[in-house]
Amino acid sequence: MRTVEIAKQPIELHKFLKFEALVGSGGEAKMVISDGLVKVNGQTETQRGKKLVTGDIVEFMDESFQIVEPILE
């Protein structure tokens, strides 16, 4: 599982997919979400505006990503 530092939370699911370059466009993000290809915390998520916060786990294309807060140095 990869951790992804997100400074400005919450982040919407479709924006997260674009932020991580898992999709090429907003339209593609909308399509994969509405087709039920994305899971959040183990549940299929079809709302592209789903808000993600620290601790949430996103699964897409056999990869898992956990949202974490940035480490301040």
LUMSETI-979986 format. One record per residue: residue in one letter; x, y, z of N, C-alpha, C, CB in turn. Coordinates in Angstrom, 1 decimal, always signed. Glycine has a CB too. Example, Ala and Ser with C-alpha at 12.3 -4.5 7.8 and 13.67 -1.06 7.14 Angstrom:
! LUMSETI-979986
+---+--------+--------+--------+--------+--------+--------+--------+--------+--------+--------+--------+--------+
! r !    n_u !    n_v !    n_w !   ca_u !   ca_v !   ca_w !    c_u !    c_v !    c_w !   cb_u !   cb_v !   cb_w !
+---+--------+--------+--------+--------+--------+--------+--------+--------+--------+--------+--------+--------+
! A !  +13.2 !   -5.7 !   +7.8 !  +12.3 !   -4.5 !   +7.8 !  +13.2 !   -3.3 !   +7.8 !  +11.3 !   -4.5 !   +9.0 !
! S !  +12.8 !   -2.2 !   +7.1 !  +13.7 !   -1.1 !   +7.1 !  +12.9 !   +0.0 !   +7.9 !  +14.1 !   -0.6 !   +5.7 !
+---+--------+--------+--------+--------+--------+--------+--------+--------+--------+--------+--------+--------+
END
This chain:
! LUMSETI-979986
+---+--------+--------+--------+--------+--------+--------+--------+--------+--------+--------+--------+--------+
! r !    n_u !    n_v !    n_w !   ca_u !   ca_v !   ca_w !    c_u !    c_v !    c_w !   cb_u !   cb_v !   cb_w !
+---+--------+--------+--------+--------+--------+--------+--------+--------+--------+--------+--------+--------+
! M !   +0.9 !   -1.2 !   +0.0 !   +0.0 !   +0.0 !   +0.0 !   +0.9 !   +1.2 !   +0.0 !   -1.0 !   +0.0 !   +1.2 !
! R !   +0.6 !   +2.2 !   -0.9 !   +1.3 !   +3.4 !   -0.9 !   +0.6 !   +4.5 !   -0.1 !   +1.5 !   +3.9 !   -2.4 !
! T !   +1.4 !   +5.3 !   +0.6 !   +0.8 !   +6.4 !   +1.3 !   +0.9 !   +7.7 !   +0.4 !   +1.5 !   +6.7 !   +2.7 !
! V !   -0.1 !   +8.5 !   +0.5 !   -0.2 !   +9.7 !   -0.3 !   -0.4 !  +10.9 !   +0.6 !   -1.3 !   +9.6 !   -1.4 !
! E !   +0.5 !  +11.8 !   +0.6 !   +0.4 !  +13.0 !   +1.4 !   -0.5 !  +14.0 !   +0.7 !   +1.8 !  +13.6 !   +1.8 !
! I !   -1.6 !  +14.4 !   +1.4 !   -2.5 !  +15.4 !   +0.9 !   -2.6 !  +16.5 !   +1.9 !   -4.0 !  +14.8 !   +0.6 !
! A !   -2.1 !  +17.7 !   +1.5 !   -2.1 !  +18.8 !   +2.4 !   -3.5 !  +19.4 !   +2.6 !   -1.2 !  +19.9 !   +1.9 !
! K !   -4.2 !  +19.6 !   +1.5 !   -5.5 !  +20.3 !   +1.6 !   -6.6 !  +19.2 !   +1.6 !   -5.8 !  +21.3 !   +0.4 !
! Q !   -7.2 !  +18.9 !   +2.8 !   -8.2 !  +17.9 !   +2.9 !   -9.5 !  +18.6 !   +3.4 !   -7.8 !  +16.8 !   +3.9 !
! P !  -10.6 !  +18.0 !   +3.0 !  -10.8 !  +16.8 !   +2.3 !  -10.5 !  +17.0 !   +0.8 !  -12.2 !  +16.2 !   +2.5 !
! I !  -10.2 !  +15.9 !   +0.1 !  -10.0 !  +16.0 !   -1.4 !  -11.1 !  +15.1 !   -2.0 !   -8.6 !  +15.5 !   -1.8 !
! E !  -11.7 !  +15.5 !   -3.1 !  -12.7 !  +14.7 !   -3.7 !  -12.1 !  +13.6 !   -4.4 !  -13.6 !  +15.6 !   -4.7 !
! L !  -12.8 !  +12.4 !   -4.5 !  -12.3 !  +11.2 !   -5.1 !  -11.8 !  +11.4 !   -6.5 !  -13.4 !  +10.1 !   -5.1 !
! H !  -12.6 !  +12.1 !   -7.4 !  -12.2 !  +12.3 !   -8.8 !  -10.9 !  +13.1 !   -8.8 !  -13.3 !  +12.9 !   -9.6 !
! K !  -10.7 !  +14.1 !   -8.0 !   -9.5 !  +14.9 !   -7.9 !   -8.3 !  +14.1 !   -7.5 !   -9.7 !  +16.1 !   -7.0 !
! F !   -8.5 !  +13.2 !   -6.5 !   -7.5 !  +12.3 !   -6.0 !   -7.0 !  +11.4 !   -7.2 !   -8.0 !  +11.4 !   -4.9 !
! L !   -7.9 !  +10.8 !   -7.9 !   -7.4 !  +10.0 !   -9.1 !   -6.6 !  +10.8 !  -10.1 !   -8.7 !   +9.4 !   -9.8 !
! K !   -7.0 !  +12.0 !  -10.3 !   -6.2 !  +12.9 !  -11.2 !   -4.9 !  +13.3 !  -10.6 !   -7.0 !  +14.1 !  -11.6 !
! F !   -4.9 !  +13.6 !   -9.3 !   -3.7 !  +14.0 !   -8.5 !   -2.6 !  +12.9 !   -8.6 !   -4.0 !  +14.4 !   -7.1 !
! E !   -3.0 !  +11.7 !   -8.5 !   -2.1 !  +10.6 !   -8.5 !   -1.8 !  +10.1 !   -9.9 !   -2.7 !   +9.4 !   -7.6 !
! A !   -2.4 !  +10.7 !  -10.9 !   -2.2 !  +10.3 !  -12.3 !   -2.6 !   +8.9 !  -12.6 !   -0.7 !  +10.5 !  -12.7 !
! L !   -3.7 !   +8.5 !  -11.9 !   -4.3 !   +7.2 !  -12.1 !   -5.2 !   +7.2 !  -13.3 !   -5.0 !   +6.7 !  -10.9 !
! V !   -5.7 !   +8.4 !  -13.7 !   -6.5 !   +8.6 !  -14.9 !   -6.0 !   +9.8 !  -15.6 !   -8.0 !   +8.8 !  -14.5 !
! G !   -6.3 !   +9.9 !  -16.9 !   -5.8 !  +11.0 !  -17.7 !   -6.6 !  +12.3 !  -17.7 !   -5.7 !  +10.5 !  -19.1 !
! S !   -7.9 !  +12.2 !  -17.2 !   -8.7 !  +13.4 !  -17.3 !   -9.9 !  +13.2 !  -16.3 !   -9.3 !  +13.6 !  -18.7 !
! G !  -10.6 !  +14.3 !  -16.1 !  -11.7 !  +14.3 !  -15.2 !  -12.8 !  +13.4 !  -15.8 !  -12.3 !  +15.7 !  -15.0 !
! G !  -13.0 !  +13.4 !  -17.1 !  -14.0 !  +12.6 !  -17.7 !  -13.7 !  +11.1 !  -17.5 !  -14.1 !  +12.8 !  -19.2 !
! E !  -12.4 !  +10.7 !  -17.6 !  -12.0 !   +9.4 !  -17.3 !  -12.2 !   +9.0 !  -15.8 !  -10.5 !   +9.1 !  -17.7 !
! A !  -11.9 !   +9.9 !  -14.9 !  -12.2 !   +9.7 !  -13.5 !  -13.7 !   +9.4 !  -13.3 !  -11.7 !  +10.9 !  -12.7 !
! K !  -14.5 !  +10.3 !  -13.8 !  -15.9 !  +10.1 !  -13.7 !  -16.4 !   +8.7 !  -14.2 !  -16.7 !  +11.2 !  -14.4 !
! M !  -15.9 !   +8.3 !  -15.3 !  -16.3 !   +7.0 !  -15.9 !  -15.9 !   +5.8 !  -15.0 !  -15.6 !   +6.9 !  -17.3 !
! V !  -14.6 !   +5.8 !  -14.5 !  -14.2 !   +4.7 !  -13.7 !  -14.9 !   +4.6 !  -12.4 !  -12.7 !   +4.7 !  -13.5 !
! I !  -15.2 !   +5.8 !  -11.8 !  -15.9 !   +5.8 !  -10.6 !  -17.4 !   +5.4 !  -10.8 !  -15.9 !   +7.3 !  -10.0 !
! S !  -18.1 !   +5.9 !  -11.8 !  -19.5 !   +5.5 !  -12.0 !  -19.6 !   +4.0 !  -12.5 !  -20.1 !   +6.4 !  -13.1 !
! D !  -18.5 !   +3.5 !  -13.1 !  -18.5 !   +2.1 !  -13.5 !  -18.2 !   +1.1 !  -12.3 !  -17.5 !   +1.8 !  -14.6 !
! G !  -18.0 !   +1.7 !  -11.1 !  -17.7 !   +0.9 !   -9.9 !  -16.4 !   +0.3 !   -9.8 !  -18.8 !   -0.2 !   -9.8 !
! L !  -15.4 !   +0.9 !  -10.5 !  -14.0 !   +0.4 !  -10.5 !  -13.1 !   +0.8 !   -9.3 !  -13.4 !   +0.7 !  -11.8 !
! V !  -13.7 !   +1.7 !   -8.5 !  -12.9 !   +2.3 !   -7.4 !  -13.6 !   +1.9 !   -6.1 !  -12.8 !   +3.9 !   -7.6 !
! K !  -12.7 !   +1.6 !   -5.1 !  -13.2 !   +1.3 !   -3.7 !  -12.6 !   +2.3 !   -2.8 !  -12.9 !   -0.2 !   -3.3 !
! V !  -13.4 !   +2.7 !   -1.8 !  -12.9 !   +3.5 !   -0.7 !  -13.2 !   +2.8 !   +0.6 !  -13.6 !   +5.0 !   -0.7 !
! N !  -12.2 !   +2.5 !   +1.4 !  -12.3 !   +1.8 !   +2.6 !  -13.0 !   +0.4 !   +2.4 !  -13.0 !   +2.6 !   +3.6 !
! G !  -12.7 !   -0.2 !   +1.3 !  -13.2 !   -1.6 !   +1.1 !  -14.6 !   -1.6 !   +0.4 !  -13.3 !   -2.3 !   +2.3 !
! Q !  -15.2 !   -0.5 !   +0.2 !  -16.6 !   -0.4 !   -0.4 !  -16.5 !   +0.2 !   -1.7 !  -17.5 !   +0.4 !   +0.6 !
! T !  -17.2 !   -0.3 !   -2.7 !  -17.3 !   +0.3 !   -4.0 !  -17.9 !   +1.7 !   -3.9 !  -18.1 !   -0.6 !   -5.0 !
! E !  -17.3 !   +2.6 !   -4.5 !  -17.7 !   +4.0 !   -4.4 !  -18.1 !   +4.5 !   -5.8 !  -16.6 !   +4.9 !   -3.8 !
! T !  -19.3 !   +5.0 !   -5.9 !  -19.8 !   +5.6 !   -7.2 !  -20.0 !   +7.1 !   -7.2 !  -21.0 !   +4.9 !   -7.7 !
! Q !  -19.7 !   +7.7 !   -6.1 !  -19.9 !   +9.2 !   -6.0 !  -18.5 !   +9.8 !   -6.3 !  -20.4 !   +9.6 !   -4.6 !
! R !  -18.4 !  +10.5 !   -7.4 !  -17.1 !  +11.1 !   -7.8 !  -16.7 !  +12.2 !   -6.8 !  -17.1 !  +11.7 !   -9.2 !
! G !  -17.7 !  +12.8 !   -6.1 !  -17.4 !  +13.9 !   -5.2 !  -17.2 !  +13.4 !   -3.8 !  -18.6 !  +14.9 !   -5.2 !
! K !  -17.1 !  +12.1 !   -3.6 !  -16.8 !  +11.5 !   -2.2 !  -15.6 !  +12.2 !   -1.6 !  -16.6 !  +10.0 !   -2.3 !
! K !  -15.7 !  +12.7 !   -0.4 !  -14.6 !  +13.4 !   +0.3 !  -13.7 !  +12.4 !   +0.9 !  -15.2 !  +14.4 !   +1.3 !
! L !  -12.4 !  +12.5 !   +0.7 !  -11.4 !  +11.7 !   +1.3 !  -10.6 !  +12.5 !   +2.3 !  -10.5 !  +11.1 !   +0.2 !
! V !  -10.4 !  +11.8 !   +3.4 !   -9.6 !  +12.4 !   +4.5 !   -8.5 !  +11.5 !   +5.0 !  -10.6 !  +12.8 !   +5.7 !
! T !   -7.7 !  +11.9 !   +5.9 !   -6.6 !  +11.1 !   +6.5 !   -7.2 !   +9.8 !   +7.0 !   -6.0 !  +11.9 !   +7.7 !
! G !   -6.5 !   +8.7 !   +6.6 !   -6.9 !   +7.4 !   +7.0 !   -7.7 !   +6.6 !   +6.0 !   -7.6 !   +7.4 !   +8.2 !
! D !   -8.3 !   +7.3 !   +5.0 !   -9.1 !   +6.6 !   +4.0 !   -8.1 !   +5.9 !   +3.1 !   -9.9 !   +7.7 !   +3.2 !
! I !   -8.6 !   +4.7 !   +2.6 !   -7.8 !   +3.9 !   +1.7 !   -8.6 !   +3.8 !   +0.4 !   -7.6 !   +2.4 !   +2.3 !
! V !   -7.9 !   +4.1 !   -0.7 !   -8.5 !   +4.0 !   -2.0 !   -7.9 !   +2.9 !   -2.8 !   -8.3 !   +5.4 !   -2.8 !
! E !   -8.7 !   +2.0 !   -3.4 !   -8.3 !   +0.9 !   -4.2 !   -8.7 !   +1.1 !   -5.6 !   -8.8 !   -0.4 !   -3.6 !
! F !   -7.7 !   +1.0 !   -6.6 !   -8.0 !   +1.1 !   -8.0 !   -7.0 !   +0.4 !   -8.8 !   -8.0 !   +2.6 !   -8.4 !
! M !   -7.4 !   -0.4 !   -9.7 !   -6.5 !   -1.2 !  -10.6 !   -5.5 !   -2.0 !   -9.8 !   -5.8 !   -0.3 !  -11.6 !
! D !   -5.9 !   -2.8 !   -8.8 !   -5.1 !   -3.6 !   -8.0 !   -4.0 !   -2.9 !   -7.2 !   -4.4 !   -4.6 !   -8.9 !
! E !   -4.2 !   -1.6 !   -7.0 !   -3.3 !   -0.8 !   -6.1 !   -4.1 !   -0.2 !   -5.0 !   -2.6 !   +0.3 !   -7.0 !
! S !   -3.4 !   +0.0 !   -3.9 !   -4.1 !   +0.6 !   -2.7 !   -3.3 !   +1.9 !   -2.3 !   -4.2 !   -0.4 !   -1.5 !
! F !   -4.0 !   +2.9 !   -1.9 !   -3.4 !   +4.2 !   -1.5 !   -4.1 !   +4.6 !   -0.2 !   -3.6 !   +5.3 !   -2.7 !
! Q !   -3.2 !   +5.0 !   +0.8 !   -3.8 !   +5.5 !   +2.0 !   -3.5 !   +7.0 !   +2.1 !   -3.2 !   +4.8 !   +3.2 !
! I !   -4.5 !   +7.8 !   +2.4 !   -4.4 !   +9.2 !   +2.6 !   -3.8 !   +9.5 !   +3.9 !   -5.8 !   +9.9 !   +2.4 !
! V !   -2.7 !  +10.3 !   +3.9 !   -2.0 !  +10.8 !   +5.1 !   -1.8 !  +12.3 !   +5.1 !   -0.7 !  +10.0 !   +5.3 !
! E !   -1.6 !  +12.9 !   +6.2 !   -1.3 !  +14.3 !   +6.3 !   +0.2 !  +14.4 !   +6.0 !   -1.6 !  +14.9 !   +7.7 !
! P !   +0.6 !  +15.5 !   +5.4 !   +2.0 !  +15.7 !   +5.1 !   +2.8 !  +15.8 !   +6.4 !   +2.3 !  +17.0 !   +4.3 !
! I !   +4.0 !  +15.3 !   +6.4 !   +4.9 !  +15.4 !   +7.5 !   +5.6 !  +16.8 !   +7.5 !   +6.0 !  +14.3 !   +7.5 !
! L !   +5.4 !  +17.6 !   +8.5 !   +6.0 !  +18.9 !   +8.6 !   +7.3 !  +18.8 !   +9.2 !   +5.1 !  +19.9 !   +9.4 !
! E !   +8.3 !  +19.4 !   +8.6 !   +9.7 !  +19.3 !   +9.1 !  +10.1 !  +20.7 !   +9.6 !  +10.7 !  +18.9 !   +8.0 !
+---+--------+--------+--------+--------+--------+--------+--------+--------+--------+--------+--------+--------+
END
